[in-house]
Amino acid sequence: MDRIDRIVKYIDLCLVKNHKEYYTAIEANKLLDEAGILRDRPERHGAPLREILRAGLISHAYQFKGKHSKWYVPHS
């Protein structure tokens, strides 16, 4: 399983477990950091995941209000 698949599967698992529709990049990166999957940056929370999202590597994630707005990661 590659890194992106692992990230997506873990976020999906947390969404189902916590009965949530989506996580923001900051919320998701915190969960991934706690699980040891993707280390967050304390000086800029969510930045590592946002870099992945901006690169289009998680295609179902979106920015509701377009560029420069919050990222949302729903279930895949």
Steps between C-alpha positions, in 0.01 A plus 500: 500500500646833405507807723198675343287184522593467866405864565163464323414172672580641843295815443209283374526283811492805730206653313293184542609446861418859599184531285638803314430612146848647447815629671680823427866468407602612849273247672605217268871577531469494879345152486766381256777638722357327809491172304860544381398517134572864407688728735338841547692827532436672835586838351248450216234242583369304201775612261632151413154377404417823314811448285368156404155643431635785285692244294168330424605169656170459687254568220180495706619783731380848415502868587138610544566867421779442250868582511634637831208358701488206743555150373238235578568128488183289482478121490656362184 
